[in-house]
């Protein structure tokens, strides 16, 4: 109908996009090149086509400008000054460890804060279903799984039944890894097993701090600051109120039940001999190297892929068949 064809439009767009400055002479030359291969019946049709083209380019320019402005703001430190070039740590990533669950908005809201403040740093979900409201069981999981991450990783850790109360918000550095979260014992096993540690109270406060969601309003922004290479926004801790020195080195309880019904304990497998037997809910469980070493439907314990003692059933669910839930005690028989 005399309009610029879809075949012609990409050619025009490519030529215009090919110029970093969009010089008028290049735009005009591109237009005449297209017009030679099209049949426009009126100047109105030409004007309509150009209006669509340049409206799109203006929208794209505004979008890129806003994106670049947000990225520039995200690179500025908590004091408002732009971080120096090269601030980003080569091994930096943010690992989320929470009891928020696999559904609902909470993890998404925290990750939105991380993306806004540290868009260049990857954020991954380590645990979204840590033991609910149970920093003790969670502490043994965090200490075990954190070992798989390189120095520079920031663990945004929120298992915080006392949110908004008297428990301190803290930062812990242990063997080069960073931990941000509540000082309620969640970092006890990390700190106990580390070679070198330092800890800070978080003094920084956001403009808006809800009483019930410090994960989003306080801990996520601080995690982003650390991931950007900023100094901890606080002062060194002068007391050990965040410690739980009465907790055992290894937890002889079920600490986590996974999607398959396998029950992890807080007990490191290296502390047991292979001939050791476990008693769980009155059932005696023997060791096996892996699932296929036992007949179908047989329960056993094994050294799981992360070094914890785990109770499973070959092609079955240990949680259902043995009645295992978080907190169930485990007895060791040598």
N, C-alpha and C positions, 0 to 999 in steps of 0.2 A: 504493500500500500504506500510505497514511497518513503517508508521510514528506514532509519539506519538499521541494517540487519544485525542479528546476534553474532553473525560471523565477523562483521566489521567492528563491532564494539570492542571485543578483546584487543584488536589491533590498536585501536585508539588508546585504550586504557594502558596497554603495554608501553606505548611510546611516551605517554604522559608520565607514567610511573618510572620510566627509565631515566628521567631527569631528576637529579636531586634537588634542583632549584625550581623546576616547573617554569622555565623561562617562557614568556609569551610567544616568542618566535617558534619554539618547539611545539607549543600547543596549536598555533595557527597552521604550521606545516602539517601536523598530524591531521587536523580537520580537513584541509584540502585533499590530502591523500585519501581520506575516507570518502569525501564527497565525489571523487572521480569514480568510485565503484558503487555509488548508490544513486537513487532517483528520488530526490526530495521534491514534492509538489509545491511547497510553499515555504516562505520564511518562518511561518508559525510552526510548521513541523520541525524545522531546523532548531528553532528556539526551544521547543519542548524537549527535544533530544539533548541539547546542550544543558538545559536546566536540570534534567535528571542527572547527567554526568557530573556537573560541577556541584550540585547539592550533595551528591554522594561523597565527592572528594572533600568537601568542606566538613561533612559529618565525620569522615575518617580522620581528618586533621585534628578536629576537636577531641575525638576519642584518644588519639595518640598523645596529644598534649596533656590531657587529664591523667592518662596512664603514667607518663613520664614524671608528672608532678607528684603523683602518689608514691612512685618508686623513690623519688628524691627525698620526700618526707620520711619514708620508711628507713632510709639510710642515715637519717639524723639520729644522734644519740638522745638519751633521756634529758640532756641539758639543752636540746634544740640545735646543737652544732652538728654540721655534717661530719660523718665519720670519714676518716682518711681513706684514700684509695687503697684497696687491698685489705680492707678490714675483715673481709669474709674468711673464716677459718676453713682450710681445705677439707678437713674431716668433719665439719660441722653438720649435724642434723638434729632434729628435735623428735624425740620418741615420747609418745603419749602413753602413760600408764595410769588408768583410771578404773573406777568401779561404776561408771555411768551407764553401762549396758550397751547392747548392740543396737538399740532403737532410741528414738527421741532426739531432741535438738542439741543436747549439751556438748557432745564431741564436736559437732559441726560448728557451733558458736565459738568454741575455743580455737578450732583450726582457722576460722575466719579471722580472728584476731592475729594469729600467727602469720597468715598470708598477708595481712595488711601491714604488719610491722616488720616482717622479715621474709619478703616474697622470694628471695633467692635461696632460702634455706629449706630443704625438703623436710616435711613433717610426716611421720609414719605412726600408725597405730600398733603399739606393742601389745598392750592389754586394754580392751574397753570393758572387760568383764572380770576385773580383779575381784576378790572376795568383798562383797558389799559391806561397807561400814566396818571393815576388819583390817586395820593397819597392821596387826600382828602377823596374820597369815600372809598378807600382801608383801610384808618386808622380806620374807624368805624367797618369794618369787622374784621380786625386783632385784635382789642381790644376785640371784642365779642368772637371770636373763640379761642383766646389764653387762655381763662379761663378754657378750658377743658383739658389743658395739665399740668402735674406736674411741680413743681419747678425743675430746672436743665435743662429743655427743652431749646434748642437753636433754635430760629426762624431766618432762613435765608430768609430775606425779601427783595425782589427786585421789586419795582415799581418805576422806576428811569428815568423819561423823561429827566432829566438834567445830565445824565451820562457823565463823563468826564469834566464837568463844574466846577462851583465854590461851589456847594453844598458839605458839608463835609461828608466824610464816618465816621460813628459812631457806637458805641456799647452802648446799653442801658441794664441795669439790672433793672427789675421791679418786685418786689415781688418774687424774686428768679428765675425768668425766664430771658433768655438772648435774645436780639434782635440785629441782625447785618444787616446793610443796609445803605441806603442814609439818610442824615439828611435833608429831604425835607418835614417834617410833617407826614411822614408815621407812626411814633411812638407817635404822639401827644396824641391820646386818650388813648393809653396804659399808657403813663407817667402820664397823668392827673388823671386817675382813680386808679392808683396804690397807695399803702400805703407807700412804700419805693422805691426809685429809685436812681440809680447812672448812670453816662454816661461818655464815653471816646471818644476822637478822636482816630482814627486808624492811628498810626504812621508807622506800619509795611508795607513794600512794597515788592512785589514779584520780582523775576528776570525779569519777563515779565509782563507788565501791559498794556493791550490794552486800547484804548481810549473809546471803546464802549461796553465792556463786563466786567464790574467790578464785576458782579455777579459770574462769573467763576474765574477771576484772583485775586480778592481781598477779596470779602465777603465770598466765599465758604471756602478758606483756613483759614480765621479768625474764621469762625463758627466751623470748625474742631478743631482748637486749643482750643476753649472754651469747646467743647464737650469732649475733652480729659482731661479737668480739668486744663488747663493752665491759667495763669493770662491774663487779657486783654492786647493785644499788643499795648498799647498806653498810653496817658496821660489823666487825668480827664479833661472834658470839662470845660472851663472857661466862656462860653457865652451861650446864648439861641437862637442862630441863627437857630437851627434846630427845634425850637418850632413854633407852629401856634396858639397862644393864642386867636386869633380872630375867630377861628372855633367854632361853637356851641357845647354844650355838647351832643346834639342829632341832627342828620341830617335829616330834613324833606324832603328827596329826595330819589329817587330810587338809591340804591347803587350797586345792583347786580341782574341779571336775571339768574335763574338757568336753568338746562337742560329741566325742565318741563314747563318753561314759567312763573314760579312764580317770583314775583318781591319783593325782600327784600329792606327795607328802612334802613337808618342809625338811626332809632328811636327805642329806647328800649321800649318794650311793657309795662313794669311796670310804665311808665310815663302816660299811658292812662287808662281811665275807659272803661269797656266793652260796655257802651252805647255811646261811642264816635263814630263819623262818619268821614270818610275821603273823601276828594274830590281829584280825580286824573283825569287829562285830561277832566274835566267837568263832570265826573261820580261820583255819591255819592256811597260810599261803606260802608256797615255796618259790624259789628263784628260777627264772628261765632267761635265756639270752634274748629271745625275741618271741613273737606271737606264735610262729609256726613250730616252735619247739614243744608246744603243748597241744594236746588234743582239743578239738572244738569244744567250746563251752567250759574250758578249764580255767580257773583263776590262777594268777601268778603275779610275782613282783619282778621288776626288772629295772635296770639302769637306763633311764630314758635319755633321749638325745641331748638333754641339757644337764645331765648329771644328777638328777633327782631320783629318789626311789618312787616308782609309780606302780600302782596296782591295776591290773587289766584282766580281761577275760578274752580268750581267743575267739574272735568273731562274736563277741557279746558285749554287754555293758556291765562293768564292775559296779557302777553306782546302784543299779537296780538289783543285780543278783546278790550283792553283798550288803546292800543298804548303806552305802558310803555317801556321806555328805561332808561339807567343810566343817572341820572341828572334831570329827570322829577320831578318837585316839588310836594309835597303833602301838602294839607291843612287839618287842623283838625277842626272839628265842634263839639262842646260840647253841 
